[in-house]
C-alpha cells in the first residue's frame, strides 16, 4: 500500500503498512497511519468532504452502512447540568449497535485488500460483535476471545454473526493474553481494536460528521474512554480537518472513566494507580486497566485543554435510567458514564453555561443487563 506507512507514536520510526504491524518493532509502542505525498484524499469522501483512508478502492471496501449517526439535542440534560446547549451523537445507531463499526469497517477493508483470510480479536462485547459481523461480510474467518463474565447479550451477538468464540475465565487481561497466544501460535492476524492503526482511521469519521453538521464543531466533546479508540480517532479527524482549512477550531476533548478502572483519569490528575487498584464496574466497555494508547489520550487531553475525570457506578446507573426515561435514549452503562462526567465538568466550571457540549453515546443499552 504505497500511499501509507506506519509511524511509531513514541520513537517516530516509519514502517511499511501491514496488518501484522500493530506495535513498533523497534520500541514496542503503538503505531499510527501516516499518509505519503502521493496519496489523493479525493479518492474517498465522508460527509461530503475528502478524507484520507488507508485502502485504495472505495468500491471494494467492507461496509454495512456505518456512520452518519444522528445528533440530537438533549434539552432535559441541558437543564439538569446547567448548560444551554447539549447534544448527543447516537453511535448506537451503527449497524451492530456501537461506534466500533466505524473502526472495524476500515480495519476489515484493509484486511480484505491485503488478502487476509483469518483474524483474531479480543473484546468484552461491542468490538467482538463488530469484528464478527464485518468479517462475515468480508468472507474472513474471525476468532473472538471474550471474558466469560461479559454480558450474555453481547456474547450471543458475537456468536450469531458466526465468529468462532473463545470464552476466557479470569480478569480482562487474561482474555487479551489468550488472544495473543492464539494468533502468535497459529501465525494469524491480530485485528485488535485497541492496537490496530487502521481502526483509528475509521473512528476519525466521527469528527468529519460533526464538522459537516449544521451546528459545526462543538466547544466540548465528552467521550467515555477505555482504550480510547473513539477519543483518539476523533481528535485525529479534527486535526486533519483543521490542517485542510475545513474548520477553524477544535473542541476541548474530555475523557470519562469509571472510578473502578481509571488509569487515564488517575494519570491526568497525577495520582498513582495500578492494576491492583482495579474494582468491578458496571461500565464494562471502559473497564480497561492497561490501555496501550494511554499516552496518546493524555497528549490529546493536554493539546485540547480537556479534562479526564472518573465517575462512580451509582451515578452511572442514575444517568442510564434518566437518559431512558427523560430523553428516550437507552444507552449502555459506558455511555451513561459520559453523562455523569458531563455533570461534574459543568459543576466544576470546565464547561460554561454558554458553551455547546456534545456527548458520544457509544453503545446501546439492550446489549447489557438492565439497570437495577
Beta strands, then each sheet from edge to edge (+ up, - down):
strand 1: 4-8
strand 2: 14-16
strand 3: 31-35
strand 4: 45-46
strand 5: 49-50
strand 6: 71-73
strand 7: 85-90
strand 8: 118-122
strand 9: 141-147
strand 10: 164-168
strand 11: 189-190
strand 12: 220-224
strand 13: 252-258
strand 14: 308-311
strand 15: 356-361
sheet 1: 2+ 1- 3+
sheet 2: 4+ 5-
sheet 3: 6+ 7- 15- 12- 13- 14-
sheet 4: 10+ 9+ 8+ 11+
end
